[in-house]
Amino acid sequence: MIMEGCQGRPRTPTLEEKRCPRCGNLIEIFSVDTEAVCENCGQVIYNDALSCVQWCQYARKCVGDEMYEHMMQIAREQKARARAEREARKQAKQEEDTNREAQNHSH
């Protein structure tokens, strides 16, 4: 749970619905919660607090040492996955362009 004194968070908790990436079920998550579990399939989703943990100087104090480390690990994994996906798309586009060019030269 995010501490009440966080300058980047509203004083009154807000409720948000997010779509489960695994099954599509709607998951309710409060602004003060760092994660929620899909009641349908058990998938854990994380609050957008993950992004502020990466830059806020009070993040460790706000969420605690264990959650801070956990969230930073998730952030590193997400960045690595996004980087790999970008590289795969770039490679696929280059291969597509090369194939298209080869077809154009063969006609």
LUMDREN-532729 format. One record per atom (N, C-alpha, C, O, CB): residue number from 1; residue in one letter; x, y, z. Coordinates in steps of 0.05 Angstrom, whole numbers, plus 5000, padded with zeros to 4 digits. Glycine has a CB too. Layout:
{NUM; 'a'; {X; Y; Z}};
...
This chain:
{1; 'm'; {5017; 4977; 5000}};
{1; 'm'; {5000; 5000; 5000}};
{1; 'm'; {5018; 5025; 5000}};
{1; 'm'; {5039; 5025; 5013}};
{1; 'm'; {4981; 5000; 5024}};
{2; 'i'; {5010; 5045; 4986}};
{2; 'i'; {5025; 5069; 4983}};
{2; 'i'; {5019; 5088; 5007}};
{2; 'i'; {4995; 5090; 5015}};
{2; 'i'; {5019; 5084; 4956}};
{3; 'm'; {5039; 5100; 5018}};
{3; 'm'; {5035; 5117; 5041}};
{3; 'm'; {5017; 5140; 5035}};
{3; 'm'; {5016; 5150; 5013}};
{3; 'm'; {5062; 5127; 5052}};
{4; 'e'; {5003; 5149; 5055}};
{4; 'e'; {4983; 5170; 5052}};
{4; 'e'; {4996; 5197; 5045}};
{4; 'e'; {4983; 5214; 5032}};
{4; 'e'; {4967; 5173; 5077}};
{5; 'g'; {5020; 5202; 5053}};
{5; 'g'; {5033; 5227; 5049}};
{5; 'g'; {5045; 5231; 5021}};
{5; 'g'; {5058; 5252; 5016}};
{5; 'g'; {5053; 5231; 5069}};
{6; 'c'; {5043; 5212; 5004}};
{6; 'c'; {5055; 5214; 4977}};
{6; 'c'; {5044; 5238; 4963}};
{6; 'c'; {5020; 5242; 4960}};
{6; 'c'; {5049; 5188; 4961}};
{7; 'q'; {5062; 5255; 4954}};
{7; 'q'; {5055; 5280; 4941}};
{7; 'q'; {5042; 5275; 4913}};
{7; 'q'; {5027; 5292; 4903}};
{7; 'q'; {5079; 5298; 4938}};
{8; 'g'; {5048; 5253; 4901}};
{8; 'g'; {5038; 5247; 4875}};
{8; 'g'; {5011; 5233; 4875}};
{8; 'g'; {5001; 5227; 4853}};
{8; 'g'; {5057; 5231; 4860}};
{9; 'r'; {5000; 5227; 4898}};
{9; 'r'; {4975; 5212; 4900}};
{9; 'r'; {4953; 5229; 4911}};
{9; 'r'; {4958; 5246; 4928}};
{9; 'r'; {4979; 5187; 4916}};
{10; 'p'; {4928; 5224; 4902}};
{10; 'p'; {4906; 5239; 4914}};
{10; 'p'; {4902; 5231; 4944}};
{10; 'p'; {4909; 5208; 4951}};
{10; 'p'; {4880; 5233; 4899}};
{11; 'r'; {4893; 5249; 4960}};
{11; 'r'; {4888; 5244; 4989}};
{11; 'r'; {4866; 5224; 4993}};
{11; 'r'; {4868; 5207; 5011}};
{11; 'r'; {4882; 5270; 5003}};
{12; 't'; {4845; 5225; 4976}};
{12; 't'; {4823; 5206; 4978}};
{12; 't'; {4828; 5184; 4957}};
{12; 't'; {4832; 5189; 4933}};
{12; 't'; {4796; 5220; 4973}};
{13; 'p'; {4829; 5159; 4966}};
{13; 'p'; {4834; 5137; 4947}};
{13; 'p'; {4813; 5136; 4925}};
{13; 'p'; {4789; 5141; 4930}};
{13; 'p'; {4835; 5110; 4962}};
{14; 't'; {4822; 5131; 4901}};
{14; 't'; {4804; 5129; 4879}};
{14; 't'; {4803; 5100; 4869}};
{14; 't'; {4822; 5085; 4873}};
{14; 't'; {4812; 5148; 4855}};
{15; 'l'; {4781; 5092; 4857}};
{15; 'l'; {4778; 5065; 4847}};
{15; 'l'; {4781; 5065; 4817}};
{15; 'l'; {4769; 5082; 4803}};
{15; 'l'; {4751; 5053; 4856}};
{16; 'e'; {4796; 5047; 4806}};
{16; 'e'; {4800; 5045; 4777}};
{16; 'e'; {4795; 5016; 4769}};
{16; 'e'; {4801; 4998; 4784}};
{16; 'e'; {4829; 5054; 4769}};
{17; 'e'; {4785; 5013; 4745}};
{17; 'e'; {4782; 4986; 4734}};
{17; 'e'; {4802; 4982; 4712}};
{17; 'e'; {4807; 4999; 4695}};
{17; 'e'; {4753; 4982; 4723}};
{18; 'k'; {4815; 4959; 4713}};
{18; 'k'; {4835; 4952; 4693}};
{18; 'k'; {4827; 4925; 4681}};
{18; 'k'; {4814; 4909; 4695}};
{18; 'k'; {4864; 4951; 4704}};
{19; 'r'; {4833; 4920; 4656}};
{19; 'r'; {4827; 4895; 4643}};
{19; 'r'; {4849; 4876; 4648}};
{19; 'r'; {4873; 4882; 4644}};
{19; 'r'; {4822; 4900; 4613}};
{20; 'c'; {4842; 4851; 4656}};
{20; 'c'; {4862; 4830; 4660}};
{20; 'c'; {4875; 4823; 4634}};
{20; 'c'; {4861; 4817; 4614}};
{20; 'c'; {4850; 4805; 4673}};
{21; 'p'; {4902; 4824; 4632}};
{21; 'p'; {4915; 4818; 4607}};
{21; 'p'; {4913; 4788; 4599}};
{21; 'p'; {4918; 4781; 4576}};
{21; 'p'; {4945; 4826; 4609}};
{22; 'r'; {4907; 4771; 4619}};
{22; 'r'; {4905; 4742; 4613}};
{22; 'r'; {4877; 4734; 4604}};
{22; 'r'; {4875; 4720; 4583}};
{22; 'r'; {4913; 4727; 4638}};
{23; 'c'; {4856; 4742; 4618}};
{23; 'c'; {4829; 4732; 4612}};
{23; 'c'; {4809; 4754; 4604}};
{23; 'c'; {4788; 4747; 4595}};
{23; 'c'; {4818; 4718; 4636}};
{24; 'g'; {4817; 4779; 4607}};
{24; 'g'; {4799; 4801; 4599}};
{24; 'g'; {4779; 4810; 4620}};
{24; 'g'; {4764; 4828; 4615}};
{24; 'g'; {4784; 4793; 4575}};
{25; 'n'; {4779; 4797; 4643}};
{25; 'n'; {4762; 4804; 4665}};
{25; 'n'; {4768; 4832; 4675}};
{25; 'n'; {4792; 4840; 4674}};
{25; 'n'; {4763; 4783; 4688}};
{26; 'l'; {4748; 4847; 4685}};
{26; 'l'; {4754; 4873; 4697}};
{26; 'l'; {4763; 4869; 4726}};
{26; 'l'; {4752; 4853; 4741}};
{26; 'l'; {4729; 4891; 4696}};
{27; 'i'; {4784; 4883; 4733}};
{27; 'i'; {4796; 4882; 4760}};
{27; 'i'; {4795; 4909; 4772}};
{27; 'i'; {4803; 4929; 4760}};
{27; 'i'; {4825; 4871; 4759}};
{28; 'e'; {4784; 4911; 4796}};
{28; 'e'; {4783; 4936; 4811}};
{28; 'e'; {4809; 4940; 4827}};
{28; 'e'; {4817; 4921; 4841}};
{28; 'e'; {4758; 4938; 4829}};
{29; 'i'; {4821; 4963; 4825}};
{29; 'i'; {4845; 4969; 4840}};
{29; 'i'; {4843; 4998; 4850}};
{29; 'i'; {4837; 5017; 4835}};
{29; 'i'; {4871; 4965; 4822}};
{30; 'f'; {4848; 5001; 4876}};
{30; 'f'; {4848; 5027; 4889}};
{30; 'f'; {4874; 5041; 4884}};
{30; 'f'; {4895; 5028; 4881}};
{30; 'f'; {4841; 5025; 4919}};
{31; 's'; {4874; 5068; 4884}};
{31; 's'; {4898; 5083; 4879}};
{31; 's'; {4919; 5079; 4901}};
{31; 's'; {4943; 5084; 4896}};
{31; 's'; {4891; 5113; 4878}};
{32; 'v'; {4911; 5069; 4924}};
{32; 'v'; {4931; 5065; 4946}};
{32; 'v'; {4942; 5036; 4945}};
{32; 'v'; {4960; 5030; 4961}};
{32; 'v'; {4918; 5070; 4972}};
{33; 'd'; {4931; 5019; 4928}};
{33; 'd'; {4941; 4992; 4926}};
{33; 'd'; {4963; 4990; 4905}};
{33; 'd'; {4962; 5003; 4884}};
{33; 'd'; {4918; 4973; 4919}};
{34; 't'; {4983; 4974; 4910}};
{34; 't'; {5005; 4970; 4891}};
{34; 't'; {4999; 4948; 4871}};
{34; 't'; {5009; 4947; 4849}};
{34; 't'; {5031; 4964; 4905}};
{35; 'e'; {4981; 4929; 4879}};
{35; 'e'; {4974; 4907; 4861}};
{35; 'e'; {4946; 4897; 4868}};
{35; 'e'; {4936; 4902; 4890}};
{35; 'e'; {4995; 4884; 4863}};
{36; 'a'; {4935; 4882; 4849}};
{36; 'a'; {4909; 4869; 4853}};
{36; 'a'; {4909; 4843; 4838}};
{36; 'a'; {4925; 4839; 4819}};
{36; 'a'; {4885; 4887; 4843}};
{37; 'v'; {4892; 4824; 4847}};
{37; 'v'; {4891; 4798; 4834}};
{37; 'v'; {4865; 4794; 4820}};
{37; 'v'; {4844; 4801; 4831}};
{37; 'v'; {4895; 4776; 4856}};
{38; 'c'; {4866; 4784; 4796}};
{38; 'c'; {4842; 4778; 4781}};
{38; 'c'; {4827; 4755; 4794}};
{38; 'c'; {4838; 4734; 4799}};
{38; 'c'; {4849; 4771; 4751}};
{39; 'e'; {4801; 4760; 4801}};
{39; 'e'; {4785; 4740; 4814}};
{39; 'e'; {4779; 4717; 4796}};
{39; 'e'; {4772; 4695; 4805}};
{39; 'e'; {4759; 4753; 4824}};
{40; 'n'; {4781; 4721; 4770}};
{40; 'n'; {4774; 4700; 4750}};
{40; 'n'; {4797; 4681; 4746}};
{40; 'n'; {4793; 4656; 4746}};
{40; 'n'; {4766; 4713; 4724}};
{41; 'c'; {4821; 4691; 4742}};
{41; 'c'; {4843; 4673; 4734}};
{41; 'c'; {4868; 4675; 4752}};
{41; 'c'; {4886; 4659; 4750}};
{41; 'c'; {4852; 4679; 4706}};
{42; 'g'; {4868; 4694; 4771}};
{42; 'g'; {4890; 4696; 4790}};
{42; 'g'; {4914; 4713; 4781}};
{42; 'g'; {4934; 4715; 4795}};
{42; 'g'; {4900; 4669; 4796}};
{43; 'q'; {4912; 4724; 4757}};
{43; 'q'; {4933; 4742; 4746}};
{43; 'q'; {4937; 4766; 4765}};
{43; 'q'; {4918; 4778; 4773}};
{43; 'q'; {4927; 4751; 4718}};
{44; 'v'; {4962; 4772; 4771}};
{44; 'v'; {4968; 4796; 4788}};
{44; 'v'; {4973; 4819; 4769}};
{44; 'v'; {4988; 4817; 4750}};
{44; 'v'; {4993; 4791; 4806}};
{45; 'i'; {4959; 4841; 4774}};
{45; 'i'; {4964; 4866; 4759}};
{45; 'i'; {4975; 4886; 4778}};
{45; 'i'; {4971; 4884; 4803}};
{45; 'i'; {4938; 4876; 4745}};
{46; 'y'; {4990; 4906; 4768}};
{46; 'y'; {5003; 4926; 4784}};
{46; 'y'; {4991; 4953; 4778}};
{46; 'y'; {4984; 4959; 4756}};
{46; 'y'; {5033; 4926; 4780}};
{47; 'n'; {4990; 4969; 4799}};
{47; 'n'; {4981; 4996; 4796}};
{47; 'n'; {5001; 5013; 4781}};
{47; 'n'; {5024; 5005; 4779}};
{47; 'n'; {4975; 5008; 4824}};
{48; 'd'; {4992; 5035; 4771}};
{48; 'd'; {5010; 5053; 4757}};
{48; 'd'; {5031; 5065; 4775}};
{48; 'd'; {5049; 5080; 4767}};
{48; 'd'; {4995; 5075; 4743}};
{49; 'a'; {5029; 5059; 4801}};
{49; 'a'; {5049; 5068; 4820}};
{49; 'a'; {5077; 5058; 4812}};
{49; 'a'; {5097; 5069; 4820}};
{49; 'a'; {5042; 5059; 4849}};
{50; 'l'; {5077; 5036; 4797}};
{50; 'l'; {5102; 5025; 4788}};
{50; 'l'; {5119; 5046; 4774}};
{50; 'l'; {5144; 5047; 4778}};
{50; 'l'; {5097; 5001; 4769}};
{51; 's'; {5107; 5063; 4759}};
{51; 's'; {5122; 5084; 4745}};
{51; 's'; {5134; 5104; 4764}};
{51; 's'; {5157; 5113; 4760}};
{51; 's'; {5105; 5097; 4724}};
{52; 'c'; {5119; 5112; 4784}};
{52; 'c'; {5129; 5133; 4802}};
{52; 'c'; {5152; 5122; 4820}};
{52; 'c'; {5169; 5136; 4829}};
{52; 'c'; {5107; 5144; 4820}};
{53; 'v'; {5151; 5096; 4825}};
{53; 'v'; {5172; 5083; 4841}};
{53; 'v'; {5199; 5086; 4827}};
{53; 'v'; {5219; 5087; 4841}};
{53; 'v'; {5165; 5053; 4846}};
{54; 'q'; {5198; 5087; 4801}};
{54; 'q'; {5223; 5089; 4786}};
{54; 'q'; {5236; 5116; 4788}};
{54; 'q'; {5261; 5118; 4784}};
{54; 'q'; {5218; 5082; 4757}};
{55; 'w'; {5222; 5137; 4794}};
{55; 'w'; {5234; 5164; 4794}};
{55; 'w'; {5231; 5179; 4821}};
{55; 'w'; {5246; 5198; 4826}};
{55; 'w'; {5222; 5180; 4773}};
{56; 'c'; {5212; 5171; 4838}};
{56; 'c'; {5206; 5187; 4862}};
{56; 'c'; {5228; 5182; 4883}};
{56; 'c'; {5234; 5159; 4890}};
{56; 'c'; {5178; 5180; 4873}};
{57; 'q'; {5239; 5203; 4894}};
{57; 'q'; {5259; 5201; 4915}};
{57; 'q'; {5249; 5189; 4941}};
{57; 'q'; {5265; 5179; 4957}};
{57; 'q'; {5272; 5228; 4920}};
{58; 'y'; {5223; 5189; 4945}};
{58; 'y'; {5211; 5178; 4969}};
{58; 'y'; {5199; 5150; 4965}};
{58; 'y'; {5186; 5140; 4983}};
{58; 'y'; {5190; 5197; 4979}};
{59; 'a'; {5203; 5139; 4942}};
{59; 'a'; {5190; 5113; 4935}};
{59; 'a'; {5196; 5091; 4955}};
{59; 'a'; {5177; 5077; 4964}};
{59; 'a'; {5199; 5104; 4907}};
{60; 'r'; {5220; 5088; 4962}};
{60; 'r'; {5227; 5066; 4981}};
{60; 'r'; {5213; 5070; 5008}};
{60; 'r'; {5203; 5051; 5020}};
{60; 'r'; {5259; 5065; 4986}};
{61; 'k'; {5212; 5095; 5017}};
{61; 'k'; {5198; 5101; 5042}};
{61; 'k'; {5168; 5097; 5039}};
{61; 'k'; {5154; 5088; 5057}};
{61; 'k'; {5205; 5130; 5052}};
{62; 'c'; {5158; 5104; 5016}};
{62; 'c'; {5130; 5103; 5010}};
{62; 'c'; {5119; 5074; 5010}};
{62; 'c'; {5099; 5069; 5023}};
{62; 'c'; {5124; 5116; 4984}};
{63; 'v'; {5133; 5057; 4996}};
{63; 'v'; {5122; 5029; 4993}};
{63; 'v'; {5137; 5009; 5010}};
{63; 'v'; {5128; 4986; 5011}};
{63; 'v'; {5124; 5021; 4964}};
{64; 'g'; {5159; 5016; 5022}};
{64; 'g'; {5174; 4998; 5039}};
{64; 'g'; {5196; 4984; 5022}};
{64; 'g'; {5194; 4982; 4998}};
{64; 'g'; {5156; 4977; 5051}};
{65; 'd'; {5217; 4975; 5036}};
{65; 'd'; {5240; 4963; 5022}};
{65; 'd'; {5233; 4939; 5005}};
{65; 'd'; {5241; 4938; 4982}};
{65; 'd'; {5261; 4955; 5043}};
{66; 'e'; {5218; 4920; 5016}};
{66; 'e'; {5212; 4896; 5001}};
{66; 'e'; {5196; 4902; 4976}};
{66; 'e'; {5202; 4892; 4955}};
{66; 'e'; {5197; 4876; 5019}};
{67; 'm'; {5175; 4918; 4979}};
{67; 'm'; {5158; 4924; 4956}};
{67; 'm'; {5173; 4941; 4936}};
{67; 'm'; {5170; 4938; 4912}};
{67; 'm'; {5132; 4939; 4965}};
{68; 'y'; {5190; 4959; 4946}};
{68; 'y'; {5207; 4975; 4928}};
{68; 'y'; {5224; 4958; 4910}};
{68; 'y'; {5225; 4961; 4886}};
{68; 'y'; {5224; 4995; 4944}};
{69; 'e'; {5238; 4939; 4923}};
{69; 'e'; {5256; 4921; 4907}};
{69; 'e'; {5239; 4904; 4888}};
{69; 'e'; {5248; 4900; 4865}};
{69; 'e'; {5271; 4902; 4926}};
{70; 'h'; {5216; 4895; 4897}};
{70; 'h'; {5199; 4879; 4880}};
{70; 'h'; {5189; 4895; 4855}};
{70; 'h'; {5190; 4885; 4833}};
{70; 'h'; {5174; 4869; 4896}};
{71; 'm'; {5181; 4919; 4860}};
{71; 'm'; {5171; 4936; 4839}};
{71; 'm'; {5193; 4944; 4820}};
{71; 'm'; {5189; 4946; 4795}};
{71; 'm'; {5157; 4961; 4850}};
{72; 'm'; {5217; 4949; 4830}};
{72; 'm'; {5239; 4956; 4813}};
{72; 'm'; {5247; 4932; 4795}};
{72; 'm'; {5254; 4935; 4772}};
{72; 'm'; {5264; 4965; 4829}};
{73; 'q'; {5245; 4908; 4806}};
{73; 'q'; {5251; 4884; 4790}};
{73; 'q'; {5230; 4881; 4768}};
{73; 'q'; {5238; 4875; 4745}};
{73; 'q'; {5251; 4859; 4808}};
{74; 'i'; {5205; 4886; 4774}};
{74; 'i'; {5184; 4885; 4754}};
{74; 'i'; {5190; 4905; 4732}};
{74; 'i'; {5188; 4899; 4708}};
{74; 'i'; {5157; 4890; 4766}};
{75; 'a'; {5198; 4930; 4740}};
{75; 'a'; {5204; 4951; 4721}};
{75; 'a'; {5227; 4943; 4703}};
{75; 'a'; {5226; 4947; 4679}};
{75; 'a'; {5211; 4977; 4736}};
{76; 'r'; {5248; 4930; 4714}};
{76; 'r'; {5270; 4921; 4698}};
{76; 'r'; {5262; 4900; 4678}};
{76; 'r'; {5270; 4900; 4655}};
{76; 'r'; {5293; 4910; 4716}};
{77; 'e'; {5245; 4881; 4687}};
{77; 'e'; {5235; 4860; 4670}};
{77; 'e'; {5218; 4871; 4647}};
{77; 'e'; {5220; 4863; 4624}};
{77; 'e'; {5219; 4839; 4686}};
{78; 'q'; {5201; 4891; 4654}};
{78; 'q'; {5184; 4903; 4634}};
{78; 'q'; {5200; 4918; 4613}};
{78; 'q'; {5195; 4916; 4589}};
{78; 'q'; {5164; 4922; 4647}};
{79; 'k'; {5221; 4932; 4622}};
{79; 'k'; {5238; 4946; 4603}};
{79; 'k'; {5253; 4927; 4585}};
{79; 'k'; {5255; 4931; 4561}};
{79; 'k'; {5259; 4963; 4619}};
{80; 'a'; {5263; 4905; 4596}};
{80; 'a'; {5277; 4885; 4580}};
{80; 'a'; {5258; 4872; 4560}};
{80; 'a'; {5266; 4868; 4537}};
{80; 'a'; {5289; 4863; 4598}};
{81; 'r'; {5234; 4866; 4569}};
{81; 'r'; {5214; 4854; 4550}};
{81; 'r'; {5207; 4873; 4528}};
{81; 'r'; {5205; 4865; 4505}};
{81; 'r'; {5189; 4845; 4566}};
{82; 'a'; {5202; 4898; 4535}};
{82; 'a'; {5196; 4919; 4515}};
{82; 'a'; {5219; 4922; 4495}};
{82; 'a'; {5214; 4925; 4471}};
{82; 'a'; {5189; 4946; 4529}};
{83; 'r'; {5243; 4922; 4505}};
{83; 'r'; {5267; 4925; 4488}};
{83; 'r'; {5268; 4901; 4469}};
{83; 'r'; {5274; 4905; 4445}};
{83; 'r'; {5293; 4927; 4505}};
{84; 'a'; {5264; 4877; 4479}};
{84; 'a'; {5265; 4853; 4462}};
{84; 'a'; {5243; 4854; 4441}};
{84; 'a'; {5247; 4846; 4418}};
{84; 'a'; {5262; 4828; 4479}};
{85; 'e'; {5219; 4863; 4449}};
{85; 'e'; {5197; 4865; 4430}};
{85; 'e'; {5203; 4885; 4408}};
{85; 'e'; {5197; 4881; 4384}};
{85; 'e'; {5171; 4872; 4444}};
{86; 'r'; {5215; 4908; 4416}};
{86; 'r'; {5222; 4928; 4396}};
{86; 'r'; {5243; 4917; 4376}};
{86; 'r'; {5241; 4921; 4352}};
{86; 'r'; {5233; 4954; 4410}};
{87; 'e'; {5263; 4903; 4387}};
{87; 'e'; {5284; 4892; 4370}};
{87; 'e'; {5272; 4871; 4351}};
{87; 'e'; {5280; 4870; 4327}};
{87; 'e'; {5306; 4879; 4387}};
{88; 'a'; {5253; 4854; 4361}};
{88; 'a'; {5241; 4834; 4344}};
{88; 'a'; {5224; 4847; 4322}};
{88; 'a'; {5225; 4838; 4299}};
{88; 'a'; {5222; 4816; 4361}};
{89; 'r'; {5210; 4868; 4328}};
{89; 'r'; {5194; 4883; 4307}};
{89; 'r'; {5213; 4895; 4287}};
{89; 'r'; {5208; 4895; 4263}};
{89; 'r'; {5177; 4905; 4320}};
{90; 'k'; {5235; 4907; 4297}};
{90; 'k'; {5254; 4919; 4279}};
{90; 'k'; {5266; 4899; 4260}};
{90; 'k'; {5269; 4903; 4236}};
{90; 'k'; {5277; 4933; 4295}};
{91; 'q'; {5274; 4875; 4271}};
{91; 'q'; {5285; 4854; 4255}};
{91; 'q'; {5265; 4844; 4234}};
{91; 'q'; {5272; 4840; 4211}};
{91; 'q'; {5295; 4831; 4273}};
{92; 'a'; {5240; 4840; 4242}};
{92; 'a'; {5219; 4831; 4224}};
{92; 'a'; {5215; 4851; 4202}};
{92; 'a'; {5212; 4843; 4179}};
{92; 'a'; {5193; 4826; 4239}};
{93; 'k'; {5215; 4876; 4208}};
{93; 'k'; {5212; 4897; 4187}};
{93; 'k'; {5235; 4897; 4168}};
{93; 'k'; {5231; 4899; 4144}};
{93; 'k'; {5209; 4925; 4200}};
{94; 'q'; {5260; 4894; 4178}};
{94; 'q'; {5283; 4893; 4161}};
{94; 'q'; {5281; 4868; 4142}};
{94; 'q'; {5288; 4871; 4118}};
{94; 'q'; {5309; 4892; 4177}};
{95; 'e'; {5273; 4846; 4153}};
{95; 'e'; {5271; 4822; 4136}};
{95; 'e'; {5249; 4825; 4115}};
{95; 'e'; {5252; 4817; 4092}};
{95; 'e'; {5264; 4797; 4154}};
{96; 'e'; {5227; 4838; 4123}};
{96; 'e'; {5205; 4843; 4105}};
{96; 'e'; {5214; 4861; 4082}};
{96; 'e'; {5208; 4857; 4059}};
{96; 'e'; {5181; 4855; 4120}};
{97; 'd'; {5229; 4882; 4090}};
{97; 'd'; {5239; 4901; 4070}};
{97; 'd'; {5259; 4887; 4051}};
{97; 'd'; {5259; 4892; 4027}};
{97; 'd'; {5253; 4925; 4084}};
{98; 't'; {5276; 4870; 4062}};
{98; 't'; {5296; 4856; 4045}};
{98; 't'; {5281; 4837; 4026}};
{98; 't'; {5289; 4835; 4003}};
{98; 't'; {5315; 4840; 4063}};
{99; 'n'; {5261; 4823; 4036}};
{99; 'n'; {5246; 4805; 4019}};
{99; 'n'; {5231; 4820; 3997}};
{99; 'n'; {5230; 4811; 3974}};
{99; 'n'; {5226; 4789; 4035}};
{100; 'r'; {5219; 4843; 4004}};
{100; 'r'; {5205; 4859; 3984}};
{100; 'r'; {5224; 4869; 3963}};
{100; 'r'; {5218; 4869; 3939}};
{100; 'r'; {5190; 4883; 3998}};
{101; 'e'; {5247; 4878; 3972}};
{101; 'e'; {5267; 4888; 3953}};
{101; 'e'; {5277; 4866; 3934}};
{101; 'e'; {5280; 4870; 3910}};
{101; 'e'; {5292; 4900; 3968}};
{102; 'a'; {5281; 4842; 3945}};
{102; 'a'; {5289; 4819; 3929}};
{102; 'a'; {5268; 4812; 3908}};
{102; 'a'; {5274; 4805; 3885}};
{102; 'a'; {5296; 4794; 3946}};
{103; 'q'; {5242; 4813; 3916}};
{103; 'q'; {5220; 4807; 3898}};
{103; 'q'; {5219; 4828; 3876}};
{103; 'q'; {5214; 4822; 3852}};
{103; 'q'; {5193; 4806; 3913}};
{104; 'n'; {5224; 4853; 3883}};
{104; 'n'; {5223; 4875; 3863}};
{104; 'n'; {5245; 4872; 3842}};
{104; 'n'; {5241; 4878; 3819}};
{104; 'n'; {5225; 4902; 3877}};
{105; 'h'; {5268; 4862; 3851}};
{105; 'h'; {5291; 4859; 3833}};
{105; 'h'; {5288; 4834; 3815}};
{105; 'h'; {5300; 4832; 3794}};
{105; 'h'; {5317; 4857; 3849}};
{106; 's'; {5272; 4815; 3824}};
{106; 's'; {5269; 4790; 3808}};
{106; 's'; {5248; 4793; 3786}};
{106; 's'; {5246; 4776; 3769}};
{106; 's'; {5261; 4767; 3826}};
{107; 'h'; {5233; 4815; 3787}};
{107; 'h'; {5212; 4819; 3766}};
{107; 'h'; {5222; 4836; 3744}};
{107; 'h'; {5208; 4841; 3725}};
{107; 'h'; {5187; 4831; 3777}};
